[in-house]
Amino acid sequence: MIRKLAQKCGNAAMESSDIIEKNMEFSETGDKVLKKVLSASIDIINNTEKVNQIMSNIVIAGNEQNK
């Protein structure tokens, strides 16, 4: 009986170790995805600012032509 209990404890420890390892892998994957999303978000913000500047230049040019 004690052997079975010790074996169950050993199995539970192995399963816990596997679960922890898988969660660490998921965490690392999530971190990589987050970094890609952050990079893409920064690119979108930078490109949006460029578009806004171009639009402002177009408006200014249009106003100058209307004078």
C-alpha positions in Angstrom: 0.0 0.0 0.0 2.8 2.4 0.9 4.6 1.5 -2.4 1.4 2.3 -4.4 1.1 5.6 -2.6 4.8 6.4 -3.2 4.3 5.5 -6.9 1.3 7.7 -7.2 3.2 10.6 -5.6 6.0 10.0 -8.1 3.6 10.0 -11.0 1.9 13.1 -9.8 5.3 14.8 -9.5 6.2 13.8 -13.1 2.8 15.1 -14.3 3.3 18.3 -12.4 6.7 18.8 -14.0 5.3 18.1 -17.4 2.5 20.7 -16.9 5.0 23.3 -15.6 7.2 22.7 -18.6 4.4 23.0 -21.1 3.2 26.2 -19.4 6.7 27.6 -19.7 6.7 26.8 -23.4 3.3 28.5 -23.8 4.6 31.5 -21.9 7.7 31.8 -24.2 5.5 31.5 -27.3 3.1 34.1 -25.9 6.1 36.4 -25.2 7.3 36.1 -28.8 3.8 36.8 -30.2 3.5 39.8 -27.9 6.8 41.2 -29.2 5.6 40.8 -32.8 2.3 42.5 -32.0 4.1 45.3 -30.3 6.4 45.8 -33.2 3.5 45.7 -35.7 1.6 48.3 -33.6 4.6 50.6 -33.5 4.8 50.3 -37.3 1.1 51.1 -37.7 1.5 54.2 -35.4 4.5 55.4 -37.4 2.8 54.9 -40.7 -0.3 56.6 -39.5 1.7 59.6 -38.5 3.3 59.7 -42.0 -0.1 59.5 -43.6 -1.4 62.4 -41.4 1.6 64.5 -42.4 1.0 63.8 -46.1 -2.7 64.6 -45.7 -1.7 67.9 -43.9 0.6 68.8 -46.8 -2.1 68.1 -49.3 -4.5 70.3 -47.4 -1.9 73.1 -47.2 -1.1 72.8 -50.9 -4.8 72.8 -51.8 -5.4 76.0 -49.7 -2.4 77.7 -51.4 -3.8 76.9 -54.8 -7.2 78.3 -53.8 -5.7 81.7 -53.0 
